[in-house]
Amino acid sequence: MVHSSVTNQLRTCRTILSSTSGKRTFRQFRAMGCCRWYMVVGLGLGKVGTGLIFLFAWRDIFDILVTEEKSLLPGSMLYKEWRRPTERPRWQFYVYNWSNAQAILEHQASSASFQEIGPYEYEEVAEVVDVKYHQANGTLSYRKRTFFRPSGPHSTTTKGTESEEIISVNFVALVASHLGHSMDYSVQRELSFMLHNFRQTVAVTRTIGQLLFTGYREPMIEPLRKLVCPTKRRSMVCQDERLAYFRTFNVTRRASEVYSLDVGLKDRSKYGTVRSWDAAAVPTAHGEFHPCDGFADLTGEFFPSRIKRDQAIVIVLPELCRRLTLEFDREQLVAGIMGFRYAVRLVRSFRSEQMSESSMRSCPDTSIRLGRYGILNTNDCNGFPLYESDQAHVSSNESTSFSSDSDLLYYVLEPTTGTVLESNIGLTYYTFLRPNEHIALFQSIPELRIPLFRFNRYYRLSELKAAKLRQLLHLLDVGHQIALAGCVAGLTIILLAVVYACWKAQRPSKTNNDQYRIIGMPLSAGGCEHNLLK
């Protein structure tokens, strides 16, 4: 009996002791569970924070990637492409045949008739020479050489245009009369005698190749140069014995003046800005542009990244002696890439009063004017009687099929990277035939507007480069999507953890508490120890 009672007491004491250690174990388990929930919630918060950081910083990270892709530093891929471009703009030339020239000059017809001939297709081949990198200011100095290579069935090769003759105004005689307007009476009479001696006529018959590129030798140019050059600084007529609209491109292939290209090393917003070598350090406002000024603008080849549609873009085309303003028109899809289409607004570089004799004489010999290489004769840059036409002023006698200005003059730019997706520049040039009472050849002629030629310069990004650009832009979208996915995943983890914790707290507990109620006895641990000692 004594032995059984002692055994029962021992069992009771062990049960009570095991219950006490079980409470301690349950508390430890609950503490470990709380730590795990904190870790899960922390993981979710970490994912959300990382996603938010990348969401807001991915734009800057992507811009750094774009800067690397657009790098023009020597040795980069774009630098090699810039030196020897493989993507070449296409040109289409049209010339005008003056079909009733004799009748008009003899006052036998009331209106002039002009027939448009073309297109003559070429591709523009450019190469950059004499390149020097200036690390101090992050610029490239260079010269550019451009010529045209026939690419279409009506290419103006020498053999192909020998029989293609048209009647046009005698530009040599017209230049002499134009320059004579601002000269003394004695000089004008000398010009009149010179035109008579060299048997000059108002209208001449020339081949299309001569008018566009090769030019033609005119014996009168040499004495005209001796008479004009000492008193008037007309660089074009004073440096070449031939006259042609694009003489300085195909025949001589001489390089341009020295330009300076900003590669955006110090300021990304200046990327692509080209400055003529003698341009002022602080360029004047565009409305105050003078004949002797250089330029410091974009040239339509490179544009900075992150283009804003509400800001107009001003560019300069040195070869064409033109300053253009690009104004946002609409969005347009090109090769699967959404771009901003900018309509081109022509900006005259100079006002008429700026082309006065006193203004042109004030230009130093070393000054660089727009158009020093490019179209041979342009009124804005050299004071010659060749003018660029607005489509609204095209004569009804000119047999053309012009579209609207927005179709002829536009740029399509990818706004994120500033890549030119597509562009088209269409310009028409004409001259004025005016009577001159001091020059016999022009005394009795009618006043007439004569169209000379027009061209379209079309450029489109190649499919290979378009595919690379699509991949680059896709990377921008993927980065944003991954950042958003990280934020959503982190919020999901936190939400699931909170829901599971609430469900766990409301679930009824089936642990050792029930055993405590069954085994509970009024004995104390101290009493057990006392009985055991007995």
Disulfide bonds with the S-S distance in Angstrom:
Cys13-Cys528 2.23
Cys229-Cys238 1.80
Cys292-Cys363 2.06
Cys321-Cys381 1.46
